[in-house]
Amino acid sequence: MVKIESIEMVQVQESHYEFIRALRIHPENIKGFLTQTTISSEDQMKYMKRYSGCYRICLVNGEPAGYVGVIDKDIRICTHPLFKGIGVGYHMLSEIIKIFPEASGRILKENIASQNLFIKCNVPYELI
């Protein structure tokens, strides 16, 4: 388990686009998303060029550990498997809701971890 010595949220840069794509389609993560399709690097580039201002990267000890974003008041959040269970998701959700206070989540009924996170952070969500 990783020990958190420092944690911070930073604005997404182009150098983060592939990290986000790879994390989004990672076998341990993709099953938690409403849309479970593979994303090409080209599609990711187009998407991020349009929406990168809506996303933040969480750095733990200077290393990307996850991302969170809000599009049309809908929260998208994903933590790298090596950083799960140590408070990274909590930190990201707590910080993004300060930026987008009207945002909420749409969570798959079987995604208990996300439901627990949103409850812990007192952020509203809808089960899908």
Secondary structure, 3 states (H helix, E strand, C coil): CCCCCCEEEEECCHHHHHHHHHHHCCHHHHCCCCCCCCCCHHHHHHHHHHHHHHEEEEEECCEEEEEEEEECCEEEEEECHHHCCCCHHHHHHHHHHHHCCCCEEEECCCCHHHHHHHHHCCCCEEEC
